[in-house]
Amino acid sequence: MKKVTLLTGTAAILAALSAPAFAQTEIATGADATGISGIDDRITDIEDDVTDVFDRDNDADRFGPADRRQGLFGTMSLSYIGRTGNTENQDLAVAGRISYNQGVFAQSVGLSIEFGEDDNGDKDQEEVNAIYDAQYYFNDQFYAFALGRISQDGLVDGERNSDGQSVEDYAAEFSDFRQDAFLGFGPGYRILNSPETTWRVQAGVGVRYTETGAAYAGVEPLRTADGDLVLTDGDLTLVSSDASSDTEVGYIASSRLYHRFNDMIFITNDTDYLGSSDSDDVITNEFGVNFQMSEQLATRLSYTTEYQENRAIRTDNTLGVAVVYGF
């Protein structure tokens, strides 16, 4: 099925406004020293954020794998910054995404690695994140999906200097995850699949694994019969460490609805549910209305509702407006 092109004129304008991947560091002679380049970079970031909002509403998966690029492809990037002088520190970031599409099977892997050192030469960042996404299409309507994520924070190891640490800071440190991983899979079904209207739903089971890097400080905190920590007021001094892990089974369900009224207006409604027996249920719904007023002007209005069980105020609502105009 031929994919419907959305916001063609506006997308072309945005492409013209966007900077190339290896653009020079300043827009004009002296722009770096005067701070103009920094503001220009921020303008580009805002434009990119708005473009991403429109791209998400386009929903690249709404017609399945028919128009997907085939074969192996991807991108990799590396960034290193080392500073000397008034401050001496360094940061390293590596990121990449690899996709492999072959007929009815599509999958991708993403990876980010970030390391940093502060002015004392101590690590202040050590994070590794990876994601996995796959779909297998049995026919035009029925498919299977798999979603995976793993995050590791090397600084959450119970060995940080906690001299004079307050109870509040200690509790925040204890709640950090050294490892946080999720794997989910299940079936999906395309209920509607026409150029004007597409609607697909999917549901499955997921497993989440978490590992904390807990640091006991001062006299080991008391524990209740259930094993919960009991903290008292006062400063704490690190004397020992402990880690705990938990494996939890959850349930995921999603719905993606797209409908185009005419060449100028279309709507989307995205709904996601995540639940389990041990954690709070979370439901999010985002309704969006997109207007292409002309080849130069496009507008998107969205209303997002997030429900989380057992919060004092269970529902949060967000109104969003995105406008793109080129001339």
C-alpha positions in Angstrom: 0.0 0.0 0.0 1.4 3.4 -0.9 2.1 5.5 2.1 0.3 8.8 2.3 2.7 11.7 2.4 1.9 14.3 5.1 2.9 17.9 5.3 5.0 17.7 2.2 5.5 21.5 1.8 6.2 22.1 5.5 8.6 19.1 5.7 10.6 20.5 2.8 10.8 23.9 4.5 12.0 22.3 7.7 14.6 20.3 5.8 15.9 23.6 4.3 16.1 25.2 7.7 17.9 22.2 9.3 21.6 22.3 9.6 23.6 19.5 7.9 25.1 16.7 10.1 28.6 18.1 9.8 28.0 21.8 9.7 30.6 24.3 10.7 30.7 25.4 14.4 29.7 29.0 13.8 27.2 30.6 11.4 29.4 33.7 10.7 32.9 34.9 11.6 33.0 35.7 15.3 29.7 34.0 16.1 31.3 31.5 18.5 33.1 34.1 20.6 30.0 36.3 20.8 27.7 33.5 21.8 25.6 33.7 18.6 26.4 30.1 17.6 25.1 28.8 20.9 21.7 30.6 20.4 21.6 29.4 16.8 22.1 25.8 18.0 19.3 26.2 20.5 17.0 27.5 17.7 17.9 24.3 15.7 17.1 22.1 18.7 13.6 23.7 19.0 13.0 23.2 15.3 14.1 19.6 15.6 11.8 19.0 18.5 8.8 20.3 16.6 9.7 18.2 13.6 9.8 15.1 15.8 6.3 15.8 17.1 4.9 15.9 13.5 6.9 12.8 12.5 5.5 10.8 15.4 2.0 11.6 14.3 2.9 10.4 10.8 3.3 6.9 12.4 5.8 5.2 10.2 4.4 1.8 11.1 0.8 2.5 10.3 0.8 0.6 7.0 3.1 -2.2 8.1 6.4 -3.2 6.4 5.4 -2.5 2.7 7.3 0.8 2.4 10.2 0.0 4.7 13.8 0.1 3.6 15.1 -3.4 3.2 18.4 -4.8 4.2 20.9 -3.7 6.9 21.4 0.0 7.7 22.1 2.2 10.6 24.0 5.1 12.1 26.8 5.5 14.6 28.1 8.6 16.4 30.9 9.4 18.9 31.5 12.6 20.9 34.4 13.4 23.2 35.0 16.6 25.1 38.1 17.2 27.2 38.5 20.4 29.2 41.6 22.0 30.7 42.3 25.4 32.3 39.8 26.7 34.9 38.1 23.3 34.8 39.6 19.9 34.0 37.1 17.2 33.1 36.1 15.0 30.2 33.0 13.5 28.7 32.5 10.6 26.2 29.3 9.6 24.5 28.8 6.9 21.9 25.4 6.2 20.3 24.2 4.1 17.4 21.2 2.4 15.9 21.2 -0.6 13.5 18.2 -1.9 11.6 17.7 -5.0 9.6 14.5 -5.4 7.5 13.8 -8.5 5.4 10.4 -8.9 4.0 7.9 -9.5 6.8 10.5 -9.3 9.5 11.8 -5.9 10.8 14.0 -5.3 13.8 16.3 -2.6 15.2 18.8 -2.3 18.0 19.9 1.0 19.7 22.8 1.6 22.0 24.1 4.6 24.0 27.2 4.7 26.2 28.0 7.8 28.3 31.0 8.3 30.6 32.2 11.4 32.4 34.8 12.6 34.9 34.5 15.7 37.2 37.3 18.2 38.1 38.7 15.8 40.6 39.1 13.0 38.1 36.3 11.0 39.7 33.6 9.4 37.6 30.3 11.4 37.6 28.6 9.5 34.8 28.7 5.9 33.7 25.6 4.9 31.9 24.9 2.2 29.3 21.5 1.9 27.6 20.2 -0.5 24.9 16.8 -1.0 23.2 15.4 -3.6 20.9 12.3 -3.4 18.7 11.0 -6.1 16.3 7.8 -7.0 14.3 7.0 -10.1 12.4 4.0 -9.8 10.0 2.1 -13.0 9.3 -0.2 -11.2 6.9 -1.4 -7.6 6.3 -3.4 -7.6 9.5 -1.8 -10.0 12.0 1.7 -9.5 13.4 3.9 -10.2 16.5 6.0 -7.7 18.3 8.9 -7.7 20.8 10.2 -4.8 22.9 13.3 -4.8 25.0 15.3 -2.3 27.1 18.2 -2.5 29.5 19.8 0.4 31.4 22.8 0.3 33.7 24.2 3.0 35.9 27.7 2.1 37.1 27.7 4.8 39.8 24.8 3.1 41.7 27.1 0.7 43.4 26.9 1.5 47.1 30.4 2.9 47.2 29.8 6.6 47.0 31.2 8.8 49.7 28.3 9.4 52.1 30.0 11.2 54.9 27.5 13.7 56.4 24.8 12.4 54.0 21.3 13.3 55.1 18.5 10.8 55.5 16.7 12.3 52.4 19.8 12.0 50.2 20.4 8.4 51.5 16.8 7.4 50.7 17.2 8.9 47.2 20.4 7.0 46.7 18.8 3.7 47.8 16.0 4.1 45.3 18.4 4.3 42.3 18.6 1.4 40.0 22.0 -0.1 39.1 20.2 -2.2 36.5 16.8 -1.8 35.0 15.7 -4.1 32.2 12.4 -4.9 30.5 11.3 -7.4 27.8 7.8 -7.6 26.4 6.2 -9.5 23.5 2.8 -10.4 22.2 0.4 -10.2 19.2 -0.8 -7.2 17.3 -3.8 -6.8 14.9 -4.6 -4.1 12.3 -8.4 -3.6 12.6 -8.5 -0.9 9.9 -5.9 -0.3 7.2 -6.9 2.2 4.5 -5.3 5.4 3.2 -7.8 7.4 5.2 -8.1 5.4 8.4 -5.7 3.0 10.2 -6.2 1.4 13.6 -4.0 -1.2 15.2 -4.0 -2.8 18.7 -1.5 -4.9 20.4 -1.1 -6.5 23.8 1.3 -8.8 25.6 3.2 -9.8 28.6 6.4 -8.2 29.9 9.1 -9.0 32.5 11.0 -6.2 34.3 14.2 -6.8 36.3 15.6 -4.2 38.6 18.7 -4.2 40.8 19.5 -1.5 43.3 22.9 -0.5 44.7 22.0 0.2 48.3 24.5 1.8 50.6 24.0 1.3 54.3 25.2 4.3 56.3 26.1 4.7 60.0 24.5 2.0 62.1 22.7 -0.4 59.7 19.1 0.9 59.4 16.5 -1.3 61.1 14.4 -3.5 59.0 10.7 -4.3 59.5 9.4 -7.9 59.3 8.8 -7.4 55.6 12.5 -6.4 55.1 11.8 -2.7 54.6 14.4 -0.1 55.7 13.6 2.2 58.6 15.7 5.4 58.6 16.2 7.8 61.4 17.1 11.5 61.4 20.7 12.7 61.6 23.8 12.5 59.5 25.0 9.1 58.2 28.4 7.6 57.6 28.9 4.9 55.0 30.0 1.6 56.7 28.7 -1.2 54.4 26.8 -1.8 51.2 24.1 -4.2 49.9 22.2 -4.7 46.7 18.8 -6.1 46.1 17.1 -7.3 42.9 13.5 -7.9 41.9 11.8 -9.6 38.9 8.3 -8.5 38.1 5.8 -9.7 35.5 3.7 -7.0 33.9 1.1 -6.5 31.1 1.2 -4.1 28.2 -1.4 -3.0 25.8 -1.5 -0.3 23.1 -3.8 1.2 20.5 -2.9 3.5 17.6 -5.7 5.2 15.7 -5.2 7.5 12.6 -7.9 9.2 10.5 -7.6 11.7 7.7 -10.6 13.9 7.1 -9.1 15.6 4.0 -5.8 16.9 2.7 -5.7 19.5 5.4 -6.8 17.7 8.6 -6.1 14.4 10.3 -6.3 13.2 13.9 -4.5 10.6 16.0 -5.2 8.9 19.3 -2.5 6.9 21.0 -3.3 4.8 24.1 -0.9 2.8 26.2 -1.4 0.6 29.3 1.2 -0.9 31.6 0.2 -2.9 34.7 1.4 -5.5 37.1 0.4 -7.1 40.4 3.2 -5.4 42.4 3.4 -1.9 40.8 1.0 0.9 40.1 -1.0 0.7 36.8 -0.1 3.4 34.3 -2.4 4.5 31.5 -1.5 7.3 29.0 -3.7 8.7 26.2 -2.6 11.3 23.6 -5.1 12.8 21.3 -3.8 15.0 18.4 -5.3 17.1 15.7 -3.1 18.2 12.8 -3.8 21.0 10.4 -2.0 21.8 7.2 -3.3 25.2 6.6 -1.1 25.8 3.5 2.2 24.6 2.0 3.9 27.0 4.5 1.9 26.5 7.7 1.2 23.5 9.7 -0.3 23.2 13.2 -0.7 20.4 15.7 -2.8 20.5 18.9 -2.5 17.6 21.4 -4.1 16.7 24.7 -2.3 14.1 26.8 -3.7 12.4 29.9 -1.6 10.2 32.2 -3.2 8.1 34.9 -1.2 6.5 37.6 -2.7 4.4 40.4 -2.2 5.3 44.0 -1.1 8.9 43.5 -2.5 11.7 45.5 -3.7 13.2 42.2 -4.0 10.2 39.9 -4.4 12.1 36.6 -2.1 14.6 34.9 -3.2 16.5 31.8 -1.0 18.3 29.3 -2.0 20.6 26.4 0.5 20.9 23.6 0.6 23.2 20.6 3.2 23.0 17.7 3.3 25.4 14.8 5.6 25.3 11.8 5.7 28.3 9.4 8.1 28.8 6.5 8.4 31.6 4.0 
